[in-house]
Amino acid sequence: MAITTSIALRNKIFYQIFVRQFSKKHNFEGVIEKLDEIKNLNVDIIQLLPINPIGEKNRKGTIGSPYSIKDYYQINPDLGTMADFLNLLSETHNRGMKIIIDIVFNHTSHDATYTLTHPEWYYQKEDGSFCNRVGDWWDIIDFKFDDNESLEEELINVLKHWAKIGVDGFRCDVAPLLPLSFWKKARKELDEINSSLIYVSESVHLGFIKYLRDLGYDAFSDSEIYQVFDICYDYDIYDDFINYLKKESSLQKWVDNLLRQEATYPKNYVKLRYLENHDMDRIAKNCDSDVLLRNVTAMLYFLKGAQFIYNGQECGLTNKPDLFEYDEIDWSNYNRADIVTIMKKLGKLKKEYEYLNGIMDISCLSMDVMKITYKKDNKLFMGIFNFGKEKEIEITAGYDVLMNRESSGGVVKIVEPLILITAL
């Protein structure tokens, strides 16, 4: 992790927006109209999917993937103009929130501007045609870094361009697939423009790192990526929790790996904690009841790191927006199962007490019940989350945050999530 990274980032809440699917307008204006609603979720940082023009050659679907980029300096005209984006940036800042944009430097579209100006920057087959390192990503072609100083300088210029425009940071797509030396150089140069920029690495699944290494390519672990980035995605253990929900693994395995992170990463590590994002199924799809959905939603706010909400998650949706077509979010079920109420209460709680910077302990009380506690400022913050059937648990007396009432403690049946604050 960057030495300058502050653990105050653990007190932040991210909100990811897929602009094209976010509203009926499919553009920046549609996002602006809901900024107050987003702010009410205690959101600090809006994270946009790529906003650049999408390539047309070998496009997936009708509209194409936002991760198949034609020009890093331009705005996708389907989303609006640069003036529209600057208006979104201004309106977001006026509400005390930040915006980070998605940067995709591992690859471009087949018809990107660089294919004409710098074809030598790409992997090529023997016949001279462009290619990539991952077979199913057939709508894109990969850059070939290999000590390519001119390519690195150009990509750093792209980052400088957006930093000068006023974005507050970057979510870097598959960052571990690019040279670590490039990221170090980039951050050093950008610090001269704005040392407060936030750097989020979409660190990847452990299996994908091994796959690329087996092919002879470099792919960096989270521990290596933390040398530069402030925040890493949670893919190193996320599957353990989903596999538990699918009854393919144990809750204890996931808990063990949460504790392993405490010893594996630098003491000021910040993880991006999410239940879903644009690459994975909706969490509600893996929850067979509203009770379970409430428990996993509450649990999210007790994971050490910055909490992350994907647009539409507030509705308990099961449909993951299509990356390649228009597939707008259905907002009609807003606050399904009272999960927005939980998000607001626990978002406020984590900001008020900053308990995620306290001393953490995690344990399984049974095969399906976990307890997470934090000790901070002579207070104990306790979350008990039941992902199975009701169970009797002995608890201490305290204030029940979700129910807004004093709890006398003793043996109680745990069904709904329980959040207690007690004096030490």
WOQUI-V111414 format. One record per backbone hydrogen bond with DSSP energy under -0.5 kcal/mol. NH is the residue of the N-H (numbers start at 1). CO is the residue of the C=O. Records with the same first field share a line. If there is no record, write none. Layout:
BEGIN
NH: CO + CO
END
This chain:
BEGIN
2: 229
5: 2
9: 6
10: 7
11: 8
12: 9
14: 307
15: 45
16: 309
17: 47
19: 17
21: 18
22: 18 + 19
23: 19
26: 23
28: 79
31: 27
32: 28
33: 29
34: 31
35: 32
38: 34
39: 35
40: 36
41: 38
42: 39
43: 38
44: 13
45: 13
46: 98
47: 15
48: 46 + 100
49: 17
53: 71
55: 68
59: 56
63: 324
64: 60 + 324
68: 65
69: 67
70: 53
71: 53
74: 71
76: 51
79: 76
80: 76
85: 81
86: 82
87: 83
88: 84
89: 85
90: 86
91: 87
92: 88
93: 89
94: 90
95: 91 + 92
96: 93
97: 92
98: 44
100: 46
101: 169
102: 48
103: 101 + 171
105: 103
108: 141
109: 69
110: 57 + 139
112: 109
113: 70
115: 112
116: 113
117: 113
118: 114
121: 118
122: 119
123: 142
125: 129
128: 125
131: 123
135: 133
137: 134
138: 136
140: 137
141: 108
142: 131
143: 106
144: 121
145: 143
148: 145
149: 147
152: 148
153: 149
154: 150
155: 151
156: 152
157: 153
158: 154
159: 155
160: 156
161: 157
162: 158
163: 159
164: 160
165: 161
166: 162
167: 162
168: 99
170: 198
171: 101
172: 170 + 200
173: 103 + 171
175: 172
177: 174
178: 175
183: 179
184: 180
185: 181
186: 182
187: 183
188: 184
189: 185
190: 186
191: 187
192: 188 + 189
193: 190
194: 190
197: 194
198: 168
200: 170 + 198
201: 231
202: 172 + 200
203: 201
209: 205
210: 206
211: 207
212: 208
213: 209
214: 210
215: 211
216: 213
217: 212
220: 176
225: 221
226: 222
227: 224
228: 225
229: 225
230: 199
231: 199
232: 270
233: 201
237: 234
238: 234
240: 237
241: 237 + 238
242: 238
243: 239
244: 240
245: 241
246: 242
247: 244
248: 243
249: 243
251: 367
254: 250
255: 251
256: 252
257: 253
258: 254
259: 255
260: 256
261: 257
262: 258
263: 259 + 260
264: 260
265: 261
269: 266
272: 232
273: 271 + 306
274: 272
275: 308
280: 277
284: 317
285: 282
286: 282 + 283
287: 284
288: 286
293: 289
294: 290
295: 291
296: 292
297: 293
298: 294
299: 295
300: 296
301: 297 + 298
302: 299
303: 300
306: 271
307: 12 + 305
308: 273
309: 14
311: 16
313: 310
315: 312
316: 313
317: 312
320: 318
321: 319
329: 21
331: 329
334: 331
335: 314
336: 314 + 333
338: 335
339: 336
342: 338
343: 339
344: 340
345: 341
346: 342
347: 343
348: 344
349: 345
350: 346
351: 347
352: 348
353: 349
354: 350
357: 354
358: 355
359: 375
360: 358
361: 373
363: 371
365: 363 + 369
366: 369
370: 385
371: 363
372: 383
373: 361
374: 381
375: 359
376: 374 + 379
379: 376
380: 422
381: 374 + 379
382: 380 + 420
383: 372
384: 418
385: 370
387: 368 + 385
391: 414
393: 412
395: 393 + 410
398: 407
399: 421
400: 398 + 405
401: 399 + 419
404: 400
405: 400
407: 398
410: 395
412: 393 + 410
414: 391 + 412
415: 413
418: 384
420: 382 + 418
421: 399
422: 380
424: 378
END
